[in-house]
Amino acid sequence: MPGTDRPRRKQNASSSSFLAQAHREYHEAMGAVMGLPVAATVGYFLDMQLQSAPWCLIAGAILGAAATVVSLKELLQKLDKQSEQKRMQKLPETIKKQEDRSIGRLGTEHSPLEKDKSS
């Protein structure tokens, strides 16, 4: 239809990569959290097939909980490492800004030691 064409928004690379990264992290977190209910469900159905009362359910819940804890620990370590890398990348910029501010406050004034040397 000629009148309904809307201009498409161009996504810049940083926003699309941010969304892709967020999606990957969400997927990893959900995979880690779903370990417990999936393992418990498998244990429940094994109990139904083997008629072994709650033993497979209990074993599945324990294994699922252990897998969830390990997965979440790894995910948190990965996110912490990424956060530290981003912080270290921004650190030189922050130091430079602080130096620029301190120079701006001092203006053209010299330190007392430099005044003594010039006398």
FILO-388813 format. One record per residue (C-alpha): residue number from 0; residue in one letter; x, y, z. Coordinates in Angstrom, 1 decimal, m for minus. Each point is the difference from the previous one (the first is absolute). Layout:
BEGIN
{r NUM,a,{X,Y,Z}}
...
//
This chain:
BEGIN
{r 0,m,{0.0,0.0,0.0}}
{r 1,p,{1.5,3.3,m1.0}}
{r 2,g,{m1.2,2.1,2.9}}
{r 3,t,{1.0,m2.4,2.8}}
{r 4,d,{3.7,m0.1,m0.6}}
{r 5,r,{1.7,1.1,3.2}}
{r 6,p,{3.7,0.9,0.1}}
{r 7,r,{1.9,m2.8,1.7}}
{r 8,r,{2.0,0.9,3.0}}
{r 9,k,{3.6,m0.8,m0.3}}
{r 10,q,{1.5,m1.7,3.1}}
{r 11,n,{3.5,0.9,0.7}}
{r 12,a,{2.4,m2.8,0.7}}
{r 13,s,{0.4,0.7,3.7}}
{r 14,s,{m3.8,m0.3,0.8}}
{r 15,s,{m0.4,m3.2,m2.0}}
{r 16,s,{3.1,m1.5,1.6}}
{r 17,f,{m1.3,1.0,3.4}}
{r 18,l,{m3.3,m1.7,m0.7}}
{r 19,a,{1.8,m3.1,m1.3}}
{r 20,q,{2.2,m0.1,3.2}}
{r 21,a,{m3.1,0.4,2.2}}
{r 22,h,{m1.8,m2.7,m1.8}}
{r 23,r,{3.0,m2.4,0.4}}
{r 24,e,{0.3,0.7,3.7}}
{r 25,y,{m3.8,m0.4,0.5}}
{r 26,h,{0.1,m3.3,m1.8}}
{r 27,e,{2.9,m1.2,2.1}}
{r 28,a,{m1.7,1.0,3.2}}
{r 29,m,{m3.3,m1.7,m0.9}}
{r 30,g,{1.9,m3.1,m1.0}}
{r 31,a,{1.7,m0.1,3.4}}
{r 32,v,{m3.2,0.6,1.9}}
{r 33,m,{m2.0,m2.6,m2.0}}
{r 34,g,{2.4,m2.8,1.0}}
{r 35,l,{m1.8,m0.7,3.2}}
{r 36,p,{m3.6,m0.3,m1.3}}
{r 37,v,{1.1,m2.0,m3.0}}
{r 38,a,{2.0,m2.5,2.1}}
{r 39,a,{m2.8,m0.3,2.6}}
{r 40,t,{m2.5,m0.6,m2.8}}
{r 41,v,{2.2,m2.7,m1.5}}
{r 42,g,{0.3,m1.6,3.4}}
{r 43,y,{m3.7,0.1,0.5}}
{r 44,f,{m0.7,m1.8,m3.3}}
{r 45,l,{2.7,m2.5,0.8}}
{r 46,d,{m1.7,m0.7,3.3}}
{r 47,m,{m3.3,m0.6,m1.9}}
{r 48,q,{1.7,m2.4,m2.4}}
{r 49,l,{2.1,m1.8,2.6}}
{r 50,q,{m2.5,0.2,2.8}}
{r 51,s,{2.8,1.1,2.3}}
{r 52,a,{m2.0,2.5,2.1}}
{r 53,p,{1.8,3.3,0.5}}
{r 54,w,{3.6,m1.2,m0.4}}
{r 55,c,{0.5,1.1,m3.6}}
{r 56,l,{m1.8,3.2,0.7}}
{r 57,i,{2.3,0.8,2.9}}
{r 58,a,{3.1,m1.0,m2.0}}
{r 59,g,{m1.1,2.2,m2.9}}
{r 60,a,{m0.7,2.9,2.3}}
{r 61,i,{3.4,m0.3,1.6}}
{r 62,l,{1.8,m0.3,m3.3}}
{r 63,g,{m2.0,2.8,m1.5}}
{r 64,a,{0.7,2.3,2.9}}
{r 65,a,{3.7,m0.8,m0.2}}
{r 66,a,{0.0,0.7,m3.8}}
{r 67,t,{m1.8,3.3,0.6}}
{r 68,v,{2.4,1.2,2.7}}
{r 69,v,{3.0,m0.8,m2.2}}
{r 70,s,{m1.5,1.6,m3.1}}
{r 71,l,{m1.0,3.2,1.9}}
{r 72,k,{3.5,0.2,1.6}}
{r 73,e,{1.7,m0.2,m3.4}}
{r 74,l,{m2.4,2.5,m1.5}}
{r 75,l,{0.6,2.5,2.9}}
{r 76,q,{3.8,m0.4,m0.3}}
{r 77,k,{m0.3,0.6,m3.8}}
{r 78,l,{m2.1,3.2,0.6}}
{r 79,d,{2.3,1.2,2.7}}
{r 80,k,{3.0,m0.4,m2.3}}
{r 81,q,{m1.8,1.9,m2.8}}
{r 82,s,{m0.9,2.7,2.4}}
{r 83,e,{3.6,0.3,1.2}}
{r 84,q,{1.3,0.2,m3.5}}
{r 85,k,{m2.5,2.8,m0.9}}
{r 86,r,{1.0,1.8,3.2}}
{r 87,m,{3.7,m0.3,m0.8}}
{r 88,q,{m0.6,1.4,m3.5}}
{r 89,k,{m1.8,3.0,1.4}}
{r 90,l,{2.6,0.6,2.7}}
{r 91,p,{2.5,2.0,m2.2}}
{r 92,e,{m2.8,2.2,m1.3}}
{r 93,t,{m1.1,0.7,3.6}}
{r 94,i,{3.6,0.8,1.1}}
{r 95,k,{0.4,2.4,m3.0}}
{r 96,k,{m3.2,1.8,0.9}}
{r 97,q,{1.0,0.4,3.6}}
{r 98,e,{3.4,1.3,m1.1}}
{r 99,d,{m1.7,2.5,m2.4}}
{r 100,r,{m2.2,1.2,2.8}}
{r 101,s,{2.9,0.4,2.4}}
{r 102,i,{1.9,2.0,m2.6}}
{r 103,g,{m3.1,2.1,m0.6}}
{r 104,r,{m0.3,0.9,3.7}}
{r 105,l,{3.7,0.9,0.2}}
{r 106,g,{0.0,2.0,m3.1}}
{r 107,t,{3.4,1.6,m0.7}}
{r 108,e,{1.0,0.0,3.6}}
{r 109,h,{3.2,m1.7,0.9}}
{r 110,s,{0.8,m2.0,3.0}}
{r 111,p,{1.8,1.7,2.9}}
{r 112,l,{3.1,m2.0,m0.8}}
{r 113,e,{0.2,1.4,m3.5}}
{r 114,k,{m0.3,3.6,1.3}}
{r 115,d,{3.0,m0.6,2.3}}
{r 116,k,{2.1,m1.4,m2.8}}
{r 117,s,{m0.7,3.1,m2.2}}
{r 118,s,{1.0,2.5,2.7}}
//
